[in-house]
Amino acid sequence: QVQLVESGGGLVQAGGSLRLSCAASGRIPNINVMGWYRQAPGKQRELVATITTDGSTNYANSVKGRFTISRDSAKNTVTLQMNSLKPEDTAVYYCRLTGIIDPTNGWGRGTQVTVSS
């Protein structure tokens, strides 16, 4: 079983920046995808960005050019640098780790990001 702990959420004005971090521990597959998802009130959880073990990234269109995902596979951490934040980025952000071959699928508890206009 994998455990994920997020940190770095908070309140920021529109146009500002925040950096989210997630640390994974426990049973971590060697080949995996780490990523960030978000859920705004009344909406479904959606993908924000993912990064594979070999560094391949994928972003939601709404965050391309503003958010950057990175990882340190040796430390099992993933980071989301969020710039030029907009009020519509307000949501609870969740970290996720999934195995590509292994069926591991873990979620963090989430961290709140609030962007004021």
DOKE-820546 format. One record per atom (N, C-alpha, C): x, y, z; residue number from 1; atom name; residue in one letter; chain. Coordinates in nm, 4 decimals. Example, Ala and Ser with C-alpha at 12.3 -4.5 7.8 and 13.67 -1.06 7.14 Angstrom:
BEGIN
        x        y        z   k  a r c
   1.3190  -0.5690   0.7800   1  N A A
   1.2300  -0.4500   0.7800   1 CA A A
   1.3200  -0.3300   0.7800   1  C A A
   1.2850  -0.2250   0.7080   2  N S A
   1.3670  -0.1060   0.7140   2 CA S A
   1.2900   0.0030   0.7870   2  C S A
This chain:
BEGIN
        x        y        z   k  a r c
   0.0849  -0.1187   0.0000   1  N Q A
   0.0000   0.0000   0.0000   1 CA Q A
   0.0888   0.1241   0.0000   1  C Q A
   0.0490   0.2236  -0.0778   2  N V A
   0.1255   0.3469  -0.0860   2 CA V A
   0.0537   0.4575  -0.0097   2  C V A
   0.1311   0.5410   0.0571   3  N Q A
   0.0770   0.6568   0.1278   3 CA Q A
   0.1295   0.7842   0.0623   3  C Q A
   0.0419   0.8827   0.0495   4  N L A
   0.0772   1.0087  -0.0148   4 CA L A
   0.0351   1.1240   0.0755   4  C L A
   0.1257   1.2194   0.0942   5  N V A
   0.0979   1.3352   0.1783   5 CA V A
   0.1303   1.4612   0.1006   5  C V A
   0.0282   1.5467   0.0849   6  N E A
   0.0462   1.6730   0.0128   6 CA E A
   0.0766   1.7865   0.1103   6  C E A
   0.1400   1.8889   0.0563   7  N S A
   0.1642   2.0108   0.1332   7 CA S A
   0.1758   2.1267   0.0360   7  C S A
   0.1583   2.2486   0.0891   8  N G A
   0.1837   2.3672   0.0086   8 CA G A
   0.0623   2.4441  -0.0377   8  C G A
  -0.0572   2.3990  -0.0055   9  N G A
  -0.1754   2.4734  -0.0461   9 CA G A
  -0.1881   2.6023   0.0329   9  C G A
  -0.2888   2.6829  -0.0049  10  N G A
  -0.3107   2.8064   0.0674  10 CA G A
  -0.3957   2.9034  -0.0109  10  C G A
  -0.3944   3.0275   0.0358  11  N L A
  -0.4711   3.1351  -0.0258  11 CA L A
  -0.3757   3.2304  -0.0970  11  C L A
  -0.4084   3.2626  -0.2208  12  N V A
  -0.3239   3.3521  -0.2988  12 CA V A
  -0.4117   3.4390  -0.3869  12  C V A
  -0.3629   3.5574  -0.4188  13  N Q A
  -0.4370   3.6448  -0.5092  13 CA Q A
  -0.4182   3.6006  -0.6542  13  C Q A
  -0.5132   3.6354  -0.7372  14  N A A
  -0.5026   3.6050  -0.8795  14 CA A A
  -0.3723   3.6625  -0.9351  14  C A A
  -0.3074   3.5828  -1.0181  15  N G A
  -0.1784   3.6216  -1.0722  15 CA G A
  -0.0606   3.5740  -0.9904  15  C G A
  -0.0877   3.5250  -0.8711  16  N G A
   0.0181   3.4791  -0.7829  16 CA G A
   0.0607   3.3364  -0.8120  16  C G A
   0.1473   3.2852  -0.7253  17  N S A
   0.2042   3.1509  -0.7434  17 CA S A
   0.1941   3.0706  -0.6146  17  C S A
   0.1866   2.9409  -0.6320  18  N L A
   0.1938   2.8458  -0.5214  18 CA L A
   0.2701   2.7238  -0.5687  18  C L A
   0.3288   2.6554  -0.4738  19  N R A
   0.4030   2.5331  -0.5041  19 CA R A
   0.3492   2.4227  -0.4158  19  C R A
   0.3007   2.3171  -0.4782  20  N L A
   0.2502   2.2006  -0.4059  20 CA L A
   0.3540   2.0894  -0.4101  20  C L A
   0.3643   2.0186  -0.2998  21  N S A
   0.4544   1.9046  -0.2935  21 CA S A
   0.3805   1.7827  -0.2424  21  C S A
   0.4267   1.6672  -0.2830  22  N C A
   0.3673   1.5415  -0.2402  22 CA C A
   0.4791   1.4403  -0.2175  22  C C A
   0.4736   1.3747  -0.1030  23  N A A
   0.5721   1.2721  -0.0703  23 CA A A
   0.5035   1.1369  -0.0624  23  C A A
   0.5590   1.0399  -0.1313  24  N A A
   0.5048   0.9042  -0.1306  24 CA A A
   0.5910   0.8146  -0.0426  24  C A A
   0.5250   0.7207   0.0231  25  N S A
   0.5965   0.6230   0.1049  25 CA S A
   0.5211   0.4913   0.0996  25  C S A
   0.5840   0.3884   0.1527  26  N G A
   0.5205   0.2570   0.1514  26 CA G A
   0.5646   0.1752   0.0320  26  C G A
   0.4720   0.0974  -0.0224  27  N R A
   0.5028   0.0084  -0.1343  27 CA R A
   0.4852   0.0846  -0.2649  27  C R A
   0.5969   0.1265  -0.3223  28  N I A
   0.5940   0.2100  -0.4424  28 CA I A
   0.6448   0.1306  -0.5620  28  C I A
   0.5646   0.1134  -0.6649  29  N P A
   0.6104   0.0414  -0.7836  29 CA P A
   0.7287   0.1123  -0.8498  29  C P A
   0.8211   0.0371  -0.9047  30  N N A
   0.9377   0.0981  -0.9691  30 CA N A
   0.8979   0.1838  -1.0881  30  C N A
   0.7986   0.1376  -1.1640  31  N I A
   0.7515   0.2117  -1.2811  31 CA I A
   0.6133   0.2658  -1.2472  31  C I A
   0.6021   0.3967  -1.2416  32  N N A
   0.4761   0.4538  -1.1965  32 CA N A
   0.4515   0.5904  -1.2578  32  C N A
   0.3322   0.6384  -1.2356  33  N V A
   0.2936   0.7733  -1.2753  33 CA V A
   0.2516   0.8472  -1.1495  33  C V A
   0.3067   0.9648  -1.1299  34  N M A
   0.2628   1.0508  -1.0207  34 CA M A
   0.1933   1.1713  -1.0817  34  C M A
   0.0933   1.2202  -1.0133  35  N G A
   0.0203   1.3300  -1.0731  35 CA G A
  -0.0608   1.4087  -0.9731  35  C G A
  -0.1168   1.5149  -1.0246  36  N W A
  -0.2037   1.6032  -0.9470  36 CA W A
  -0.3405   1.6100  -1.0140  36  C W A
  -0.4414   1.6009  -0.9309  37  N Y A
  -0.5798   1.6156  -0.9742  37 CA Y A
  -0.6437   1.7219  -0.8856  37  C Y A
  -0.7550   1.7762  -0.9288  38  N R A
  -0.8221   1.8765  -0.8460  38 CA R A
  -0.9738   1.8601  -0.8562  38  C R A
  -1.0376   1.9046  -0.7496  39  N Q A
  -1.1831   1.8980  -0.7461  39 CA Q A
  -1.2364   2.0266  -0.6859  39  C Q A
  -1.3114   2.0998  -0.7662  40  N A A
  -1.3761   2.2220  -0.7198  40 CA A A
  -1.5144   2.1871  -0.6669  40  C A A
  -1.5715   2.2710  -0.5823  41  N P A
  -1.7044   2.2434  -0.5274  41 CA P A
  -1.8073   2.2222  -0.6379  41  C P A
  -1.8827   2.1134  -0.6267  42  N G A
  -1.9871   2.0851  -0.7230  42 CA G A
  -1.9391   2.0306  -0.8557  42  C G A
  -1.8088   2.0054  -0.8676  43  N K A
  -1.7541   1.9549  -0.9934  43 CA K A
  -1.6851   1.8214  -0.9719  43  C K A
  -1.6638   1.7504  -1.0826  44  N Q A
  -1.5936   1.6228  -1.0752  44 CA Q A
  -1.4433   1.6459  -1.0614  44  C Q A
  -1.3771   1.5490  -1.0052  45  N R A
  -1.2322   1.5549  -0.9952  45 CA R A
  -1.1737   1.5471  -1.1362  45  C R A
  -1.0741   1.6301  -1.1627  46  N E A
  -1.0144   1.6347  -1.2950  46 CA E A
  -0.8628   1.6302  -1.2890  46  C E A
  -0.8061   1.5792  -1.3965  47  N L A
  -0.6604   1.5727  -1.4058  47 CA L A
  -0.6033   1.7131  -1.4238  47  C L A
  -0.4930   1.7391  -1.3531  48  N V A
  -0.4198   1.8638  -1.3712  48 CA V A
  -0.2906   1.8367  -1.4484  48  C V A
  -0.2109   1.7445  -1.3966  49  N A A
  -0.0837   1.7126  -1.4611  49 CA A A
  -0.0323   1.5795  -1.4087  49  C A A
   0.0376   1.5064  -1.4952  50  N T A
   0.1003   1.3815  -1.4539  50 CA T A
   0.2428   1.3758  -1.5056  50  C T A
   0.3230   1.2918  -1.4402  51  N I A
   0.4613   1.2718  -1.4825  51 CA I A
   0.4982   1.1265  -1.4559  51  C I A
   0.5594   1.0635  -1.5558  52  N T A
   0.5962   0.9237  -1.5420  52 CA T A
   0.7346   0.9107  -1.4801  52  C T A
   0.7715   0.7880  -1.4542  53  N T A
   0.9023   0.7599  -1.3957  53 CA T A
   1.0154   0.8102  -1.4852  53  C T A
   0.9934   0.8054  -1.6196  54  N D A
   1.0979   0.8502  -1.7105  54 CA D A
   1.0869   0.9977  -1.7460  54  C D A
   0.9955   1.0695  -1.6790  55  N G A
   0.9876   1.2141  -1.6954  55 CA G A
   0.8898   1.2650  -1.7982  55  C G A
   0.8137   1.1792  -1.8605  56  N S A
   0.7137   1.2248  -1.9568  56 CA S A
   0.5992   1.2922  -1.8839  56  C S A
   0.5579   1.4075  -1.9341  57  N T A
   0.4545   1.4857  -1.8668  57 CA T A
   0.3291   1.5001  -1.9523  57  C T A
   0.2194   1.5268  -1.8825  58  N N A
   0.0913   1.5499  -1.9476  58 CA N A
   0.0176   1.6552  -1.8661  58  C N A
  -0.0406   1.7546  -1.9349  59  N Y A
  -0.1087   1.8640  -1.8662  59 CA Y A
  -0.2508   1.8811  -1.9200  59  C Y A
  -0.3393   1.9232  -1.8321  60  N A A
  -0.4698   1.9675  -1.8768  60 CA A A
  -0.4516   2.0951  -1.9585  60  C A A
  -0.5339   2.1129  -2.0601  61  N N A
  -0.5222   2.2319  -2.1441  61 CA N A
  -0.5343   2.3606  -2.0628  61  C N A
  -0.6149   2.3563  -1.9585  62  N S A
  -0.6424   2.4763  -1.8799  62 CA S A
  -0.5215   2.5251  -1.8003  62  C S A
  -0.4215   2.4402  -1.7830  63  N V A
  -0.3053   2.4796  -1.7026  63 CA V A
  -0.1755   2.4848  -1.7825  63  C V A
  -0.1810   2.4449  -1.9082  64  N K A
  -0.0597   2.4464  -1.9906  64 CA K A
  -0.0002   2.5865  -1.9972  64  C K A
   0.1305   2.5941  -1.9781  65  N G A
   0.1986   2.7223  -1.9814  65 CA G A
   0.1993   2.7948  -1.8486  65  C G A
   0.1192   2.7478  -1.7533  66  N R A
   0.1142   2.8123  -1.6214  66 CA R A
   0.1650   2.7213  -1.5103  66  C R A
   0.1380   2.5926  -1.5227  67  N F A
   0.1780   2.4954  -1.4213  67 CA F A
   0.2918   2.4089  -1.4732  67  C F A
   0.3782   2.3682  -1.3819  68  N T A
   0.4878   2.2784  -1.4170  68 CA T A
   0.4967   2.1672  -1.3132  68  C T A
   0.4950   2.0436  -1.3621  69  N I A
   0.5088   1.9289  -1.2724  69 CA I A
   0.6504   1.8737  -1.2828  69  C I A
   0.7031   1.8310  -1.1699  70  N S A
   0.8362   1.7714  -1.1681  70 CA S A
   0.8397   1.6649  -1.0589  70  C S A
   0.9392   1.5798  -1.0650  71  N R A
   0.9494   1.4757  -0.9642  71 CA R A
   1.0940   1.4449  -0.9333  71  C R A
   1.1127   1.3908  -0.8141  72  N D A
   1.2420   1.3381  -0.7718  72 CA D A
   1.2157   1.1914  -0.7403  72  C D A
   1.2457   1.1059  -0.8357  73  N S A
   1.2130   0.9644  -0.8182  73 CA S A
   1.2937   0.9008  -0.7063  73  C S A
   1.4131   0.9511  -0.6813  74  N A A
   1.4951   0.8957  -0.5733  74 CA A A
   1.4310   0.9219  -0.4376  74  C A A
   1.3625   1.0354  -0.4269  75  N K A
   1.2979   1.0715  -0.3002  75 CA K A
   1.1479   1.0426  -0.3018  75  C K A
   1.0968   0.9950  -0.4154  76  N N A
   0.9532   0.9663  -0.4300  76 CA N A
   0.8679   1.0883  -0.3993  76  C N A
   0.9058   1.1992  -0.4564  77  N T A
   0.8286   1.3216  -0.4387  77 CA T A
   0.7885   1.3787  -0.5747  77  C T A
   0.6788   1.4499  -0.5759  78  N V A
   0.6329   1.5185  -0.6954  78 CA V A
   0.5917   1.6596  -0.6552  78  C V A
   0.6220   1.7546  -0.7418  79  N T A
   0.5960   1.8946  -0.7129  79 CA T A
   0.5150   1.9565  -0.8265  79  C T A
   0.4257   2.0467  -0.7907  80  N L A
   0.3488   2.1206  -0.8904  80 CA L A
   0.3711   2.2695  -0.8661  80  C L A
   0.4423   2.3333  -0.9568  81  N Q A
   0.4627   2.4776  -0.9502  81 CA Q A
   0.3492   2.5433  -1.0278  81  C Q A
   0.2730   2.6268  -0.9580  82  N M A
   0.1567   2.6903  -1.0189  82 CA M A
   0.1794   2.8413  -1.0253  82  C M A
   0.1854   2.8930  -1.1455  83  N N A
   0.2043   3.0362  -1.1680  83 CA N A
   0.0820   3.0960  -1.2365  83  C N A
   0.0738   3.2276  -1.2327  84  N S A
  -0.0377   3.2985  -1.2974  84 CA S A
  -0.1723   3.2378  -1.2588  84  C S A
  -0.1890   3.2165  -1.1298  85  N L A
  -0.3104   3.1502  -1.0818  85 CA L A
  -0.4340   3.2340  -1.1081  85  C L A
  -0.5433   3.1639  -1.1350  86  N K A
  -0.6716   3.2254  -1.1638  86 CA K A
  -0.7750   3.1795  -1.0613  86  C K A
  -0.8796   3.2567  -1.0394  87  N P A
  -0.9840   3.2118  -0.9455  87 CA P A
  -1.0401   3.0746  -0.9810  87  C P A
  -1.0452   3.0424  -1.1082  88  N E A
  -1.0989   2.9119  -1.1485  88 CA E A
  -1.0046   2.7964  -1.1161  88  C E A
  -0.8852   2.8263  -1.0689  89  N D A
  -0.7946   2.7214  -1.0205  89 CA D A
  -0.8276   2.6801  -0.8773  89  C D A
  -0.9182   2.7504  -0.8139  90  N T A
  -0.9564   2.7179  -0.6769  90 CA T A
  -1.0156   2.5783  -0.6702  90  C T A
  -0.9588   2.4952  -0.5842  91  N A A
  -1.0029   2.3566  -0.5718  91 CA A A
  -0.9222   2.2889  -0.4620  91  C A A
  -0.9638   2.1680  -0.4292  92  N V A
  -0.8791   2.0806  -0.3484  92 CA V A
  -0.7915   2.0024  -0.4459  92  C V A
  -0.6632   2.0063  -0.4228  93  N Y A
  -0.5671   1.9396  -0.5100  93 CA Y A
  -0.5214   1.8100  -0.4451  93  C Y A
  -0.5285   1.7029  -0.5228  94  N Y A
  -0.4945   1.5697  -0.4746  94 CA Y A
  -0.3738   1.5148  -0.5491  94  C Y A
  -0.2871   1.4515  -0.4756  95  N C A
  -0.1736   1.3811  -0.5337  95 CA C A
  -0.2143   1.2357  -0.5579  95  C C A
  -0.1652   1.1793  -0.6659  96  N R A
  -0.1982   1.0411  -0.6987  96 CA R A
  -0.0747   0.9684  -0.7499  96  C R A
  -0.0630   0.8407  -0.7157  97  N L A
   0.0434   0.7554  -0.7682  97 CA L A
  -0.0196   0.6270  -0.8182  97  C L A
   0.0103   0.5914  -0.9425  98  N T A
  -0.0403   0.4672  -0.9986  98 CA T A
   0.0747   0.3885  -1.0589  98  C T A
   0.0693   0.2582  -1.0426  99  N G A
   0.1673   0.1727  -1.1070  99 CA G A
   0.1287   0.1509  -1.2523  99  C G A
   0.2285   0.1441  -1.3406 100  N I A
   0.2005   0.1205  -1.4820 100 CA I A
   0.1812  -0.0284  -1.5072 100  C I A
   0.2591  -0.1107  -1.4436 101  N I A
   0.2425  -0.2558  -1.4537 101 CA I A
   0.1748  -0.3084  -1.3275 101  C I A
   0.2214  -0.2622  -1.2140 102  N D A
   0.1632  -0.2973  -1.0847 102 CA D A
   0.0284  -0.2274  -1.0680 102  C D A
  -0.0734  -0.2907  -1.0080 103  N P A
  -0.2054  -0.2276  -0.9934 103 CA P A
  -0.2162  -0.1261  -0.8807 103  C P A
  -0.1059  -0.0842  -0.8232 104  N T A
  -0.1101   0.0142  -0.7157 104 CA T A
  -0.1788   0.1427  -0.7607 104  C T A
  -0.2651   0.1959  -0.6739 105  N N A
  -0.3360   0.3212  -0.7027 105 CA N A
  -0.3613   0.3904  -0.5695 105  C N A
  -0.2883   0.4967  -0.5428 106  N G A
  -0.3022   0.5655  -0.4163 106 CA G A
  -0.3333   0.7129  -0.4339 106  C G A
  -0.4065   0.7672  -0.3381 107  N W A
  -0.4441   0.9081  -0.3371 107 CA W A
  -0.4031   0.9711  -0.2050 107  C W A
  -0.3647   1.0980  -0.2125 108  N G A
  -0.3449   1.1734  -0.0910 108 CA G A
  -0.4781   1.2270  -0.0412 108  C G A
  -0.4749   1.2954   0.0720 109  N R A
  -0.5983   1.3477   0.1308 109 CA R A
  -0.6384   1.4820   0.0724 109  C R A
  -0.5480   1.5454   0.0032 110  N G A
  -0.5796   1.6707  -0.0627 110 CA G A
  -0.5318   1.7924   0.0139 110  C G A
  -0.5090   1.8993  -0.0605 111  N T A
  -0.4710   2.0278  -0.0017 111 CA T A
  -0.5491   2.1376  -0.0735 111  C T A
  -0.5999   2.2316   0.0046 112  N Q A
  -0.6862   2.3353  -0.0517 112 CA Q A
  -0.6034   2.4468  -0.1146 112  C Q A
  -0.6425   2.4841  -0.2356 113  N V A
  -0.5852   2.6000  -0.3034 113 CA V A
  -0.7000   2.6962  -0.3315 113  C V A
  -0.6860   2.8176  -0.2820 114  N T A
  -0.7882   2.9195  -0.3033 114 CA T A
  -0.7244   3.0411  -0.3685 114  C T A
  -0.7805   3.0822  -0.4814 115  N V A
  -0.7284   3.1978  -0.5546 115 CA V A
  -0.8355   3.3064  -0.5519 115  C V A
  -0.8018   3.4180  -0.4911 116  N S A
  -0.8980   3.5282  -0.4812 116 CA S A
  -0.8819   3.6243  -0.5983 116  C S A
  -0.9923   3.6839  -0.6368 117  N S A
  -0.9903   3.7767  -0.7516 117 CA S A
  -0.9626   3.9194  -0.7075 117  C S A
